[in-house]
Amino acid sequence: MKNIALVVGATGITGSNLSEKLIAKGWTTFGLARNPQGEIENLKAVAADLLDLKSLKIALKDVFPTHIYITSWMRQDSEAENIRINSLMVRNLLEALSPKKSVQHVALVTGLKHYLGPFEAYAKEGFLPETPLREEQPRLEIENFYYAQEDEVYAAAARDGFTWSIHRPHTVIGKAVGNLMNLGTTLAVFASICKETGKPFQWPGSEAQWNGLSDVTDARVLAEHLIWASTTELARNEAFNVVNGDFFRWKWLWNKIAASFGIKAVGYDGTIHPLEEQMKDEAVVWKKIAAKYALEESNLDILASPWHTDLDLGRPIEVMTDMSKSRKLGFTVFQSTEDSFNDLFKQLRIDRLIP
């Protein structure tokens, strides 16, 4: 049977990179989003609201996917609402497709909040796991919308007989505009502001993150991992961490990023300087930069998500992720993290999103 993919969240960092790889591999690929964009050639756009089951069924009436990739979520004001809304999105999607009996595999992208806790308790005392993070570590004894999403996939798989895979990336590095969690582009915008204004490129995070080991996930690696797990017999019905495969310390990478923008890095000085605070008054500055360099996006809030970058860089422990499970089953894709950032910065310049 021909592989037919439905990528949920096709406009995001993960979904857009995945869609491009699927199409390049010859898959018929549908991209579901609330507001589809026409940037990806040969992606068949599906406009749908995952919270409205009736409209979802109508939007998907002519779509018979063999593989579903869920890369989307919606942030709410509390974890209770995160659970309610994000589990409903998954439940509605799988319920709408259930009568078709076409689905062979569902891949769900979550992340390291599986181990570190949800937003309300993220990396807080009492919820700090042992690192490197490994898939066999049990769920935390706290409600978490990632667990609720997983449980919806498990329930639908038991009902409809498809296989599944859960994918837990660290911070995803790749291009997407308007993404809720975009550390790479946020740092590129911050560095561009610092270069233009002479403002110090001040490390915003904790001592533990500055000095400790870390890793990230290139969106291209995550895309390959999703396709691998969804088409590999041994990887079925398993949860996987997925990261680049190298480790780094931010005190090394911060200097590398600064060098790529031709500015001087300012490291940890004994105090956390949240990026949200450092960038709070920069909207007008960014509009001026965008006008000066004829950039495509002048709205700082659409490009940067400093709140999320602060969560990552402010953690009180070093965070690195074990990839042994995937390696043992044959996934050998590796990506240099320095190249991940440099490739992203190059693409942002080509697309005129930063100077």
TAZI-V213257 format. One line per field, one symbol per residue. burial: I if it has 16 or more other C-alpha atoms within 10 Angstrom, else O. A space follows every 10 residues. Layout:
burial->???
//
This chain:
burial->OOOIIIIIII IIIIIIIIII IIIOOOIIII IIIOOIIOOI OOIOIIIIII IOIOOIIOII OOIIIIIIII IIIOOOOOIO OIIOIIIIII IIIIIIIOOO OIIIIIIIII IIIIIIIIIO IIIIOOIIIO OOIIIOOOOI OOIIIIIIII OIIIOIIOOI OIIIIIIIII IIIIIIOIII IIIIIIIIII IIIIIOOOOI IIIIIIIIII IIIIIIIIII IIIIIIIIII OOOOIIIIII IIIIIIIIII IOIIIIIIOO OOIIIOIIOO OIIIIIOIIO OOOOIIOOII OOOOIOIIOI OOIIIIIIII OIIIIIIIII IIIIIIOOOO IOOOIOIOOI IIOIIOOIOO OOIII
//
